[in-house]
């Protein structure tokens, strides 16, 4: 290993690493360390970006630590230190074009114009054809726009056997055709696992397409639904087998895309069902398996991931790690800083997890207590993200004025949706994130610490309320004239307190 030590310049701050640490960014004010070789923490990238126009890139994961005056990089492969790009945006643009250039493709336009609706909270492990059709009709009957409908876990015959279970879905092609006629696009949940007592397991074992221990026996990995074998998608043959299953679902049933769940990297010592001295059938580089799994989503009109390594610039929707039904950084408080971090790693098409939280064991716990105020603020905060996703049906958990306020936020998205898609199309060409920090757009003006408001492109300022009980909030307005959703005009730069009742998402267009 090689250790490289950089001097931190006065006023220099850094972003990067893993997106789930967005609420701790920028780094520089205090000590912080992270080893990217040993992380299974959502999307990650071997990139650090400075507001002084510097960046660090390495093709392989590295460890880094920040102290008061230094940045220390512990790396095996050669790192690239680029300097002279003046600002955070300048550093990002150079890193993007040299290391994760935009693909030229975007996810399906509907992802930006309307919400996603995931069946997870409403159906958990019991989706059926009748439930799906009734759910879709309820969305429209309650005044919500049709959007992307995600059929979550347990629609299939078994893990690894990717076909509809015929008793619960007697006519999947007809169902999907009906959903299309209602205006929806349809995604299916999939994972990389294979039930070890299935015919599929035996077939893949015979073909050598499962991850193996050093002695040649298939790995059984423990995950949240039990113990399963793993398709070896790090090989050409294993990846091709998985893609054939997805392609068949598109061709036979008209599926529009996939939610590729799981995909955590294999990390020594972090999986107690796999010994630390595991050797696969071929050497696997750190994080390589995570990257290979994420690549399976490339090429479909709609692909959503919760785990990724590198692959910035691709037309993949990157969903944040499952959020809790809380106000803190594990829930609502983490949405904006984590999304800003996603954008800075090249993940322009980002999604803030399910509105109100979707953490298994939290929202389906016997002790779960629903907070309608939190749910409404979750909707407002998510409304102008590149993608937004419902799972709890708003009309089930809200009523009266509260439901109308939720609808108001969705209507803001409907209004701004064409601009979101315009920015998405630009991101496919220039790589710039759709959702940006104030520091990214208005550099070196002291905005690097602002974590509770964001820019959509360069012209829309969004400042949702993120604190329980708060009915006003302080907003930092950069230079320029800003027209508010309440028709007020603000001359920046200025910091002012505005009214933000539970019915309001404060947002402003630059005039």
C-alpha positions, 0 to 999 in steps of 0.5 A: 500500500502507498500513503499520499498526504496532501495539505489542505488549503485554507478554506478548502472542503471536500465531498465524495466517497459514499453517498450515505455520508452526505450529511457529514460532508463537506469534510475538512472541519474535523477528523473523518475517515473512510475505507472504500475497500470495506464499505457496503454503504449504498452508492460509492465512487473512488472520488473526492472533490474540493471546492478549490478545484482539486479532485482525487480519483483512483480506479480502485477503492482507497482509504482516506482520512481528514484531519485539521490540515491534511488529507491522507490517502491510503491506496494500492493503485495509482491515484490521480490528483488534478488541480487548477479547476478553480471551483467545485463545479470545475473539478466535477466537470473535469472528473466527469468527462475523464472518468465517468462521461455521460452516456447520452441516454436518460431514463424514461421521461415519465420518471421525471414528469410523475411520481413512482409508486412502489407496492412495498408498503401497501402489499409487502410480500403479497402482491397480486394481479387484482391488488395491482390493478386496484392500486393503479385505479386508486392512484388515478381516482384520488387525483394523483397522476399515473407514473412508474408503478414498481411491483416489489418483492414476491411477484415471481415464482422464486428467487432466481426463477424470474417469471410471474407466479401463475396463481397470483398473476394469472395474466401478467401480459394482460395486467401490464397492458391494462396498466399501460392503458391507464398511463403507467410504466411498469418495473419489476423488483429483482435481486441477484439471489437464487433459492438453493432448493430450486430447479434454477439453482441446480441448473445454474450450479451445473453450468458453473454460473453461481459464485463458489467457495475455494472448494467449488461449492456454491456460496450461500449468502445471508440476506434479509430474506434468508440464505441464498446462492448468488448468480456469478454476474462477474463473469460474461456467462453469468451476466448474460444469463441474468440479462436473458431473464430480464429481456424475456420479461420485457419481450413476453410481458411488456415490462418497462424496467427493473428495480435491482435490489440488493447488490451489496459488495462481498466484503471479507469479515462482514458476512458471517455466513462466508469465511474471511478466506473465501476465494471465488472461482476467479479473483474478484477485485474489491467492489467489482461484484457491486459494479458488475451487478449495477451494470445489469441495469444498463440498457433498459428504459427504467432501472433503479439501483440501491447499490452501485460502485462507479458507473457515474454518467449512466442512465440509472436511477440511483435510490438512496439507502432505505430511510426510516420514518424519522426526522433525523439523518437516517430519515428525512434529514438525510435526503438533501445532503445524500442527494447532493453527494449522489450528484457529485459522483455522477449519479444525476438521476437520483431518488430519495427512497420511499416517501415517509420511509421504507425501512424493513423492520421500521414501517412494518414494526408492531411499534410503528407510529405514523407521523402525518407531519413527517409524511407531508414534509417528506413529500414536499422535500422529495417533490423536486428531486429528479425522481420521487417515490410513494409507497405508503398510499397518501389517501390511506394515511392522510385525509382532509387538508393534509391529503390536499397539501400532499397533492399540492406538492405533487402538482408542483412536480407536475408543473416543474416536471418538463424542466426536470426532464430538460435537465435530465437530457442535458445531464445525458450530454454534459454530465452535470447533476440535476440537483445541486448544492448552492456551493456548486452553483454559487462557488466560494461564497460561504455556502458550502455548509448549507445542507437543508436547501438545494438548487434544481439546475441553476434557476430553481431554489428549493427550501423544504422544512425538515424540523418537526413543528417548524412553521417558518424557516431561514433561507439563504438567497444567493445573488439575483432576484428570486420569484417565490411560490407565494409571488414574493420577490427577494433580492439576493444575496440575503438571508431571511426567514419566511413563513412555511406552514405545513401546507407550503413547500418554499421554492423560488425561480431566479428571474 
